[in-house]
Amino acid sequence: MERTTIVAVDIGGTKIACGIVTLGDGAPRADKVEKMPTEAAQGGEHVLSRVIAAVRAAIERADEAPVGVGISSAGVVDPRTGDITFANELMPGWGGTHLAAEVTAACGLPCRVLNDVHAHALGEARWGGGRDASSCLVVAVGTGIGGAFVEHGHIMLGAHDEAGHIGHVCCPAAVGVPCSCGATAHLEPIGAGPGIIREYIRRGGDETYDGKPMDGAEIDRRAAAGDEAAKGAEERAGRALGEVMGSMCNMLDPACVILSGSVAQCGPDWSDAVAAAFAEQAMPPVAKTPIIGGELGGDAPLIGAAEHFMRSAYIEVD
């Protein structure tokens, strides 16, 4: 296909990233990416106004006229309409936003919307770590834990467009631990970054360092230096994630697992625990499923959003 330019947007609870993705000219890339705070606490209408401003600015700085807008957004998305059908308390007032229709009306370009983790997974599956695999389970571990299953380039959406919520799968190590969704015993509150920090402090670790609140990167540095509380916190989180990943592979049988996100950069205390727990849970036919790192980093949801736009517009991407 000919070289095609798309405005791509990634809307998260804390930041909005917007850039230009070019498809049809070798491997896609996200260029001229600019970021701004989401300011989610000010409500859905305010966030929408910031998204529209970001898209308009990207259209102005594009070297070639964009054919449309692809958006990756937090919340549950109806990819057929581009509506946000549900969003939690981190994005108050975002649920119910007719995102695609509003962007098209304001900017004059067709728009397609996909959930942010689904977009991330599509980008990695099509152009990143899973590009040579027939199917992949993508697991993104950072402040939260999201996932998606992609087979032959198609995302499993589910009946309510929220398939892949691996962070909200039951986890034995989390029994009795409340989750942000209102349930208990889910993976996310102990396997994501904030859970590692809480566990480190519970084990006697410092709550602050250098006048700042403790963070995951510092805990990982301390684990590498032999801090037992840090090592234990990372091992607990890694084991919980590995158990759930093994169970998910038993059910979905992907050709590979792509593990990405900030927590996936942790050292051997975490990664060895993931591998060991995965091996304990995975059935023999899937025990050797490769677990590989994501390759696209922060560009994954932008590239996935652009890919989704092209597919939704019935344009084949070479």
Summary of the structure (lengths in Angstrom):
residues: 318
radius of gyration: 19.5
end to end distance: 6.1
largest distance: 58.3
contacts: 1189
relative contact order: 0.15
helix: 42%
strand: 24%
